[in-house]
Amino acid sequence: VPHRCLIKLRGQYDSLKRAERRAADCILQAPEAVADSGIVEFARRAGCSEATVVRLAQRLGYAGFPELRAEFDHPSLPATSYRDIRNGDSVEVVLRKVFANSVQALNDTLEALNLDQYAAAVEAMINAPRIAFFGLGNAAVVAREAYHKFLRIGLPVFTAEDPDLQLLLLNSQMRRGDLLVTISYSGESKPMLAAARQAHALGIGVLAITNFPRSSLAEAADLALLTAVFQEHVNGEIGSKRIAQLCVLESLYVNYLVRQGPQVGRRLAVSNAALNLNKNRRRTLARISHQLSMSSDRSPSHFT
């Protein structure tokens, strides 16, 4: 199966109806059936109607079955997989495979992003008086990174890892017209869904960053930006999904800087200057410590 098509199938598979899933299974198990068949023959082989095949193709982002079949005429290169890592692999081979998976995750995410939704997300951030970034578990690390970036340019921003505190922040600190950014790989996190529903009740916009276009969070959000990370780690968890989320948020932040112009640039310069106070202080203390260390190594005769 061409890699681009495979990524789309993985993102949609769990949300497919029974007949659509039969067509998807036929693609996954017998890709030659797509490349060598017309829609009538393929539908018969998959055990579904022609209309079902068309609906599946459209769910995957193609205009119809001919466009889906055309993907198989020029298949993209297959991705590597963490499961390709073997016990006998050298240190360097493991290193290169892990990096290759992260690069693949970023490229797939770039292809999966809907540019209209992305542009709307940039505008939503620019127009929001206040922004909250929420995530749970290691997604909270991603949320906090975004919080630090926007805090640095003087924007009123909020974050919290505790679900109760997240709801309190929405109710006590945010207002109609603000923006909530929710981060959830599966899009099925109950606290994230609760936060999104509460935000809507308060008139706060919701931007979801998730991996599955038909997830509950994607459907509950006003805007959804999709990552496309499906590689499985040898232990069932993959850090690349957070790398992809970080890159999406980093690009939104840089777009915000570019669109807002010199005023934000000046605020960023002031913040950087403030942070340099601590850096310079650490350098001064390190220099004094070094000098004291050098002095303690000298014999008493050096001071007489």
C-alpha atoms as a printed R data frame, in Angstrom:
    type eleno elety resid chain resno       x      y       z
1   ATOM     1    CA   VAL     A     1   0.000  0.000   0.000
2   ATOM     2    CA   PRO     A     2   1.461  3.420  -0.892
3   ATOM     3    CA   HIS     A     3   2.656  5.125   2.251
4   ATOM     4    CA   ARG     A     4   0.451  8.222   1.859
5   ATOM     5    CA   CYS     A     5  -2.628  6.044   1.460
6   ATOM     6    CA   LEU     A     6  -1.590  3.860   4.389
7   ATOM     7    CA   ILE     A     7  -1.289  6.896   6.682
8   ATOM     8    CA   LYS     A     8  -4.792  8.024   5.703
9   ATOM     9    CA   LEU     A     9  -6.201  4.538   6.288
10  ATOM    10    CA   ARG     A    10  -4.662  4.304   9.744
11  ATOM    11    CA   GLY     A    11  -6.076  7.670  10.726
12  ATOM    12    CA   GLN     A    12  -9.606  6.749   9.639
13  ATOM    13    CA   TYR     A    13  -9.777  2.983  10.212
14  ATOM    14    CA   ASP     A    14 -11.253  2.862  13.722
15  ATOM    15    CA   SER     A    15 -14.076  5.218  12.763
16  ATOM    16    CA   LEU     A    16 -15.113  3.376   9.571
17  ATOM    17    CA   LYS     A    17 -18.498  1.733   9.269
18  ATOM    18    CA   ARG     A    18 -18.624 -2.057   8.825
19  ATOM    19    CA   ALA     A    19 -18.947 -2.042   5.028
20  ATOM    20    CA   GLU     A    20 -16.286  0.663   4.661
21  ATOM    21    CA   ARG     A    21 -13.963 -1.379   6.858
22  ATOM    22    CA   ARG     A    22 -14.382 -4.369   4.530
23  ATOM    23    CA   ALA     A    23 -13.214 -2.173   1.660
24  ATOM    24    CA   ALA     A    24 -10.313 -0.861   3.769
25  ATOM    25    CA   ASP     A    25  -9.309 -4.408   4.731
26  ATOM    26    CA   CYS     A    26  -9.292 -5.370   1.059
27  ATOM    27    CA   ILE     A    27  -6.889 -2.499   0.332
28  ATOM    28    CA   LEU     A    28  -4.618 -3.495   3.216
29  ATOM    29    CA   GLN     A    29  -4.629 -7.233   2.514
30  ATOM    30    CA   ALA     A    30  -4.673 -7.181  -1.297
31  ATOM    31    CA   PRO     A    31  -3.384 -3.836  -2.585
32  ATOM    32    CA   GLU     A    32  -3.082 -5.303  -6.067
33  ATOM    33    CA   ALA     A    33  -6.892 -5.384  -6.105
34  ATOM    34    CA   VAL     A    34  -6.857 -1.583  -6.209
35  ATOM    35    CA   ALA     A    35  -4.161 -1.222  -8.814
36  ATOM    36    CA   ASP     A    36  -5.588 -3.825 -11.213
37  ATOM    37    CA   SER     A    37  -9.365 -3.396 -10.808
38  ATOM    38    CA   GLY     A    38 -12.191 -1.092 -11.732
39  ATOM    39    CA   ILE     A    39 -14.622 -0.002  -9.050
40  ATOM    40    CA   VAL     A    40 -17.136 -2.739  -9.883
41  ATOM    41    CA   GLU     A    41 -14.583 -5.515  -9.615
42  ATOM    42    CA   PHE     A    42 -13.010 -4.071  -6.483
43  ATOM    43    CA   ALA     A    43 -16.389 -3.699  -4.740
44  ATOM    44    CA   ARG     A    44 -17.255 -7.312  -5.564
45  ATOM    45    CA   ARG     A    45 -13.908 -8.491  -4.197
46  ATOM    46    CA   ALA     A    46 -14.283 -6.423  -1.015
47  ATOM    47    CA   GLY     A    47 -17.881 -7.593  -0.459
48  ATOM    48    CA   CYS     A    48 -19.432 -4.120  -0.421
49  ATOM    49    CA   SER     A    49 -21.289 -1.772  -2.737
50  ATOM    50    CA   GLU     A    50 -19.709  0.605  -5.227
51  ATOM    51    CA   ALA     A    51 -21.143  3.537  -3.240
52  ATOM    52    CA   THR     A    52 -19.274  2.272  -0.173
53  ATOM    53    CA   VAL     A    53 -16.005  2.236  -2.128
54  ATOM    54    CA   VAL     A    54 -16.610  5.833  -3.237
55  ATOM    55    CA   ARG     A    55 -17.400  6.920   0.338
56  ATOM    56    CA   LEU     A    56 -14.203  5.301   1.598
57  ATOM    57    CA   ALA     A    57 -12.128  6.991  -1.102
58  ATOM    58    CA   GLN     A    58 -13.646 10.348  -0.180
59  ATOM    59    CA   ARG     A    59 -13.026  9.761   3.530
60  ATOM    60    CA   LEU     A    60  -9.378  9.232   2.633
61  ATOM    61    CA   GLY     A    61  -9.254 12.558   0.822
62  ATOM    62    CA   TYR     A    62  -9.652 11.381  -2.781
63  ATOM    63    CA   ALA     A    63 -12.329 12.627  -5.158
64  ATOM    64    CA   GLY     A    64 -13.306  9.025  -5.951
65  ATOM    65    CA   PHE     A    65 -12.011  5.538  -6.712
66  ATOM    66    CA   PRO     A    66 -10.033  6.544  -9.857
67  ATOM    67    CA   GLU     A    67  -7.998  9.034  -7.810
68  ATOM    68    CA   LEU     A    68  -7.408  6.410  -5.109
69  ATOM    69    CA   ARG     A    69  -6.271  3.890  -7.736
70  ATOM    70    CA   ALA     A    70  -3.932  6.480  -9.285
71  ATOM    71    CA   GLU     A    71  -2.075  6.606  -5.960
72  ATOM    72    CA   PHE     A    72  -1.066  2.970  -6.541
73  ATOM    73    CA   ASP     A    73   0.435  3.762  -9.949
74  ATOM    74    CA   HIS     A    74   3.219  5.812  -8.362
75  ATOM    75    CA   PRO     A    75   3.545  4.477  -4.810
76  ATOM    76    CA   SER     A    76   5.605  6.429  -2.309
77  ATOM    77    CA   LEU     A    77   8.461  4.736  -0.509
78  ATOM    78    CA   PRO     A    78   7.459  2.657   2.527
79  ATOM    79    CA   ALA     A    79   8.297  4.021   5.946
80  ATOM    80    CA   THR     A    80  10.701  2.391   8.346
81  ATOM    81    CA   SER     A    81   9.392  0.981  11.593
82  ATOM    82    CA   TYR     A    82  10.637  0.713  15.137
83  ATOM    83    CA   ARG     A    83   9.699 -2.928  14.860
84  ATOM    84    CA   ASP     A    84  12.521 -3.231  12.339
85  ATOM    85    CA   ILE     A    85  14.919 -2.873  15.272
86  ATOM    86    CA   ARG     A    86  16.517 -6.208  16.069
87  ATOM    87    CA   ASN     A    87  18.319 -7.440  19.152
88  ATOM    88    CA   GLY     A    88  21.490 -7.813  17.135
89  ATOM    89    CA   ASP     A    89  21.455 -4.284  15.728
90  ATOM    90    CA   SER     A    90  24.498 -2.175  16.502
91  ATOM    91    CA   VAL     A    91  24.284  1.006  18.543
92  ATOM    92    CA   GLU     A    92  24.583  3.113  15.386
93  ATOM    93    CA   VAL     A    93  21.901  1.154  13.517
94  ATOM    94    CA   VAL     A    94  19.407  1.629  16.369
95  ATOM    95    CA   LEU     A    95  20.284  5.331  16.489
96  ATOM    96    CA   ARG     A    96  19.672  5.762  12.768
97  ATOM    97    CA   LYS     A    97  16.393  3.832  12.822
98  ATOM    98    CA   VAL     A    98  15.003  5.902  15.699
99  ATOM    99    CA   PHE     A    99  15.966  9.138  13.955
100 ATOM   100    CA   ALA     A   100  14.503  7.897  10.667
101 ATOM   101    CA   ASN     A   101  11.178  7.230  12.377
102 ATOM   102    CA   SER     A   102  11.101 10.732  13.850
103 ATOM   103    CA   VAL     A   103  11.849 12.281  10.466
104 ATOM   104    CA   GLN     A   104   9.125 10.127   8.904
105 ATOM   105    CA   ALA     A   105   6.639 11.249  11.561
106 ATOM   106    CA   LEU     A   106   7.364 14.910  10.793
107 ATOM   107    CA   ASN     A   107   7.063 14.415   7.030
108 ATOM   108    CA   ASP     A   108   3.800 12.482   7.406
109 ATOM   109    CA   THR     A   109   2.397 15.163   9.704
110 ATOM   110    CA   LEU     A   110   3.321 17.895   7.240
111 ATOM   111    CA   GLU     A   111   1.427 16.006   4.528
112 ATOM   112    CA   ALA     A   112  -1.567 15.364   6.802
113 ATOM   113    CA   LEU     A   113  -2.101 18.962   7.903
114 ATOM   114    CA   ASN     A   114  -5.074 20.686   6.304
115 ATOM   115    CA   LEU     A   115  -3.736 24.081   5.228
116 ATOM   116    CA   ASP     A   116  -7.135 25.780   5.495
117 ATOM   117    CA   GLN     A   117  -7.530 24.565   9.069
118 ATOM   118    CA   TYR     A   118  -3.950 25.544   9.812
119 ATOM   119    CA   ALA     A   119  -4.412 29.091   8.483
120 ATOM   120    CA   ALA     A   120  -7.622 29.391  10.512
121 ATOM   121    CA   ALA     A   121  -5.713 28.235  13.613
122 ATOM   122    CA   VAL     A   122  -3.109 30.978  13.095
123 ATOM   123    CA   GLU     A   123  -5.898 33.574  12.814
124 ATOM   124    CA   ALA     A   124  -7.634 32.194  15.921
125 ATOM   125    CA   MET     A   125  -4.436 32.602  17.940
126 ATOM   126    CA   ILE     A   126  -3.867 36.135  16.667
127 ATOM   127    CA   ASN     A   127  -7.422 37.172  17.514
128 ATOM   128    CA   ALA     A   128  -7.582 35.506  20.948
129 ATOM   129    CA   PRO     A   129  -7.041 37.858  23.919
130 ATOM   130    CA   ARG     A   130  -6.017 34.871  26.064
131 ATOM   131    CA   ILE     A   131  -4.905 31.327  25.235
132 ATOM   132    CA   ALA     A   132  -4.814 28.177  27.375
133 ATOM   133    CA   PHE     A   133  -2.736 25.118  26.494
134 ATOM   134    CA   PHE     A   134  -3.963 21.856  28.042
135 ATOM   135    CA   GLY     A   135  -2.582 18.332  27.884
136 ATOM   136    CA   LEU     A   136  -2.289 15.330  30.190
137 ATOM   137    CA   GLY     A   137   0.648 13.003  30.889
138 ATOM   138    CA   ASN     A   138   3.524 13.628  28.507
139 ATOM   139    CA   ALA     A   139   1.221 15.773  26.359
140 ATOM   140    CA   ALA     A   140   1.337 18.235  29.265
141 ATOM   141    CA   VAL     A   141   5.042 18.722  28.499
142 ATOM   142    CA   VAL     A   142   4.073 19.841  25.001
143 ATOM   143    CA   ALA     A   143   1.420 22.182  26.419
144 ATOM   144    CA   ARG     A   144   3.902 23.706  28.859
145 ATOM   145    CA   GLU     A   145   6.453 24.296  26.097
146 ATOM   146    CA   ALA     A   146   3.841 26.240  24.107
147 ATOM   147    CA   TYR     A   147   2.836 28.125  27.264
148 ATOM   148    CA   HIS     A   148   6.448 29.223  27.841
149 ATOM   149    CA   LYS     A   149   6.817 30.454  24.262
150 ATOM   150    CA   PHE     A   150   3.699 32.613  24.262
151 ATOM   151    CA   LEU     A   151   4.341 33.835  27.802
152 ATOM   152    CA   ARG     A   152   7.714 35.080  26.592
153 ATOM   153    CA   ILE     A   153   6.062 37.494  24.155
154 ATOM   154    CA   GLY     A   154   3.729 38.918  26.784
155 ATOM   155    CA   LEU     A   155   0.519 37.152  25.815
156 ATOM   156    CA   PRO     A   156  -1.861 36.238  28.678
157 ATOM   157    CA   VAL     A   157  -1.573 32.442  28.628
158 ATOM   158    CA   PHE     A   158  -2.451 29.616  30.993
159 ATOM   159    CA   THR     A   159  -1.629 25.955  31.444
160 ATOM   160    CA   ALA     A   160  -2.254 23.237  34.023
161 ATOM   161    CA   GLU     A   161  -1.727 19.497  34.220
162 ATOM   162    CA   ASP     A   162  -4.435 18.757  36.784
163 ATOM   163    CA   PRO     A   163  -7.894 18.271  35.168
164 ATOM   164    CA   ASP     A   164  -9.687 20.082  38.011
165 ATOM   165    CA   LEU     A   165  -7.322 23.033  37.780
166 ATOM   166    CA   GLN     A   166  -7.849 23.131  34.022
167 ATOM   167    CA   LEU     A   167 -11.595 23.591  34.510
168 ATOM   168    CA   LEU     A   168 -11.002 26.223  37.194
169 ATOM   169    CA   LEU     A   169  -8.738 28.184  34.854
170 ATOM   170    CA   LEU     A   170 -11.364 28.111  32.115
171 ATOM   171    CA   ASN     A   171 -14.051 29.389  34.477
172 ATOM   172    CA   SER     A   172 -12.071 31.941  36.454
173 ATOM   173    CA   GLN     A   173  -9.436 33.311  34.068
174 ATOM   174    CA   MET     A   174 -10.824 33.038  30.541
175 ATOM   175    CA   ARG     A   175 -13.624 34.802  28.721
176 ATOM   176    CA   ARG     A   176 -15.737 34.571  25.592
177 ATOM   177    CA   GLY     A   177 -13.542 34.945  22.523
178 ATOM   178    CA   ASP     A   178 -10.462 33.351  24.111
179 ATOM   179    CA   LEU     A   179  -8.875 30.171  22.759
180 ATOM   180    CA   LEU     A   180  -8.250 26.749  24.301
181 ATOM   181    CA   VAL     A   181  -5.613 24.535  22.661
182 ATOM   182    CA   THR     A   182  -6.093 20.882  23.623
183 ATOM   183    CA   ILE     A   183  -3.385 18.299  22.924
184 ATOM   184    CA   SER     A   184  -4.264 14.599  22.817
185 ATOM   185    CA   TYR     A   185  -2.737 11.955  20.547
186 ATOM   186    CA   SER     A   186  -5.780  9.647  20.665
187 ATOM   187    CA   GLY     A   187  -8.341 12.421  20.863
188 ATOM   188    CA   GLU     A   188 -10.269 10.349  23.402
189 ATOM   189    CA   SER     A   189  -8.924 11.775  26.659
190 ATOM   190    CA   LYS     A   190 -11.962 12.336  28.888
191 ATOM   191    CA   PRO     A   191 -10.489 15.361  30.747
192 ATOM   192    CA   MET     A   192  -9.604 16.996  27.400
193 ATOM   193    CA   LEU     A   193 -13.139 16.382  26.152
194 ATOM   194    CA   ALA     A   194 -14.538 17.834  29.381
195 ATOM   195    CA   ALA     A   195 -12.356 20.916  28.978
196 ATOM   196    CA   ALA     A   196 -13.450 21.342  25.353
197 ATOM   197    CA   ARG     A   197 -17.130 21.098  26.287
198 ATOM   198    CA   GLN     A   198 -16.704 23.557  29.148
199 ATOM   199    CA   ALA     A   199 -14.871 25.963  26.847
200 ATOM   200    CA   HIS     A   200 -17.733 25.865  24.364
201 ATOM   201    CA   ALA     A   201 -20.224 26.539  27.151
202 ATOM   202    CA   LEU     A   202 -18.232 29.673  28.021
203 ATOM   203    CA   GLY     A   203 -17.919 30.857  24.425
204 ATOM   204    CA   ILE     A   204 -14.224 29.947  24.224
205 ATOM   205    CA   GLY     A   205 -12.905 28.580  20.931
206 ATOM   206    CA   VAL     A   206 -11.277 25.138  20.868
207 ATOM   207    CA   LEU     A   207  -8.294 24.086  18.761
208 ATOM   208    CA   ALA     A   208  -7.425 20.382  18.956
209 ATOM   209    CA   ILE     A   209  -4.050 18.883  18.075
210 ATOM   210    CA   THR     A   210  -4.635 15.158  17.680
211 ATOM   211    CA   ASN     A   211  -3.699 12.203  15.504
212 ATOM   212    CA   PHE     A   212  -7.128 10.932  14.455
213 ATOM   213    CA   PRO     A   213  -9.520 12.979  12.303
214 ATOM   214    CA   ARG     A   214 -12.650 11.156  13.493
215 ATOM   215    CA   SER     A   215 -11.736 11.173  17.190
216 ATOM   216    CA   SER     A   216 -14.151 12.627  19.731
217 ATOM   217    CA   LEU     A   217 -11.879 15.595  20.402
218 ATOM   218    CA   ALA     A   218 -11.391 16.401  16.703
219 ATOM   219    CA   GLU     A   219 -15.140 16.389  16.193
220 ATOM   220    CA   ALA     A   220 -15.798 18.449  19.336
221 ATOM   221    CA   ALA     A   221 -13.247 21.146  18.426
222 ATOM   222    CA   ASP     A   222 -13.834 24.209  16.276
223 ATOM   223    CA   LEU     A   223 -10.499 23.563  14.551
224 ATOM   224    CA   ALA     A   224  -8.370 20.417  14.405
225 ATOM   225    CA   LEU     A   225  -4.746 20.059  13.337
226 ATOM   226    CA   LEU     A   226  -3.745 16.467  12.675
227 ATOM   227    CA   THR     A   227  -0.440 14.805  13.331
228 ATOM   228    CA   ALA     A   228   0.230 11.542  11.466
229 ATOM   229    CA   VAL     A   229   2.339  9.311  13.691
230 ATOM   230    CA   PHE     A   230   1.502  5.613  13.460
231 ATOM   231    CA   GLN     A   231   4.825  3.863  13.906
232 ATOM   232    CA   GLU     A   232   4.836  1.543  16.901
233 ATOM   233    CA   HIS     A   233   7.738  1.528  19.315
234 ATOM   234    CA   VAL     A   234   9.235 -1.728  20.482
235 ATOM   235    CA   ASN     A   235   7.671 -1.082  23.906
236 ATOM   236    CA   GLY     A   236   4.335  0.228  22.596
237 ATOM   237    CA   GLU     A   237   5.059  3.944  23.034
238 ATOM   238    CA   ILE     A   238   6.666  6.345  20.598
239 ATOM   239    CA   GLY     A   239   8.138  9.737  21.399
240 ATOM   240    CA   SER     A   240   7.771 10.919  17.797
241 ATOM   241    CA   LYS     A   241   4.130 11.770  18.407
242 ATOM   242    CA   ARG     A   242   5.237 14.474  20.855
243 ATOM   243    CA   ILE     A   243   7.911 15.702  18.443
244 ATOM   244    CA   ALA     A   244   5.214 16.157  15.786
245 ATOM   245    CA   GLN     A   245   2.954 18.016  18.237
246 ATOM   246    CA   LEU     A   246   5.845 20.270  19.269
247 ATOM   247    CA   CYS     A   247   6.605 21.118  15.640
248 ATOM   248    CA   VAL     A   248   2.969 21.993  14.923
249 ATOM   249    CA   LEU     A   249   2.910 24.344  17.921
250 ATOM   250    CA   GLU     A   250   6.345 25.762  17.086
251 ATOM   251    CA   SER     A   251   5.150 26.637  13.577
252 ATOM   252    CA   LEU     A   252   2.017 28.315  14.986
253 ATOM   253    CA   TYR     A   253   4.200 30.344  17.354
254 ATOM   254    CA   VAL     A   254   6.555 31.480  14.586
255 ATOM   255    CA   ASN     A   255   3.579 32.407  12.397
256 ATOM   256    CA   TYR     A   256   2.235 34.442  15.305
257 ATOM   257    CA   LEU     A   257   5.563 36.287  15.597
258 ATOM   258    CA   VAL     A   258   5.718 36.987  11.861
259 ATOM   259    CA   ARG     A   259   2.120 38.174  11.615
260 ATOM   260    CA   GLN     A   260   2.233 40.393  14.708
261 ATOM   261    CA   GLY     A   261   5.362 42.205  13.611
262 ATOM   262    CA   PRO     A   262   7.771 44.531  15.459
263 ATOM   263    CA   GLN     A   263   5.667 45.054  18.594
264 ATOM   264    CA   VAL     A   264   5.864 41.381  19.549
265 ATOM   265    CA   GLY     A   265   9.523 41.362  18.548
266 ATOM   266    CA   ARG     A   266  10.219 44.142  21.036
267 ATOM   267    CA   ARG     A   267   8.419 42.256  23.818
268 ATOM   268    CA   LEU     A   268  10.452 39.156  22.996
269 ATOM   269    CA   ALA     A   269  13.671 41.197  23.159
270 ATOM   270    CA   VAL     A   270  12.702 42.534  26.599
271 ATOM   271    CA   SER     A   271  11.990 38.995  27.844
272 ATOM   272    CA   ASN     A   272  15.292 37.732  26.484
273 ATOM   273    CA   ALA     A   273  17.120 40.581  28.211
274 ATOM   274    CA   ALA     A   274  15.409 39.704  31.498
275 ATOM   275    CA   LEU     A   275  16.414 36.054  31.153
276 ATOM   276    CA   ASN     A   276  19.996 37.116  30.479
277 ATOM   277    CA   LEU     A   277  20.124 38.578  33.984
278 ATOM   278    CA   ASN     A   278  20.036 35.075  35.410
279 ATOM   279    CA   LYS     A   279  22.463 33.795  32.796
280 ATOM   280    CA   ASN     A   280  24.946 36.598  33.519
281 ATOM   281    CA   ARG     A   281  24.556 36.045  37.239
282 ATOM   282    CA   ARG     A   282  25.359 32.368  36.804
283 ATOM   283    CA   ARG     A   283  28.424 33.253  34.765
284 ATOM   284    CA   THR     A   284  29.608 35.670  37.462
285 ATOM   285    CA   LEU     A   285  29.094 33.088  40.208
286 ATOM   286    CA   ALA     A   286  30.896 30.459  38.137
287 ATOM   287    CA   ARG     A   287  33.841 32.820  37.628
288 ATOM   288    CA   ILE     A   288  34.049 33.618  41.364
289 ATOM   289    CA   SER     A   289  33.798 29.911  42.219
290 ATOM   290    CA   HIS     A   290  36.586 29.134  39.788
291 ATOM   291    CA   GLN     A   291  38.779 31.866  41.257
292 ATOM   292    CA   LEU     A   292  38.179 30.611  44.809
293 ATOM   293    CA   SER     A   293  38.984 27.083  43.703
294 ATOM   294    CA   MET     A   294  42.248 28.229  42.148
295 ATOM   295    CA   SER     A   295  43.128 30.165  45.306
296 ATOM   296    CA   SER     A   296  42.508 27.179  47.567
297 ATOM   297    CA   ASP     A   297  44.969 25.119  45.539
298 ATOM   298    CA   ARG     A   298  47.806 27.514  46.202
299 ATOM   299    CA   SER     A   299  50.234 27.102  49.123
300 ATOM   300    CA   PRO     A   300  50.241 29.747  51.889
301 ATOM   301    CA   SER     A   301  53.565 31.075  50.589
302 ATOM   302    CA   HIS     A   302  51.751 32.483  47.578
303 ATOM   303    CA   PHE     A   303  49.927 34.950  49.821
304 ATOM   304    CA   THR     A   304  52.928 36.163  51.833
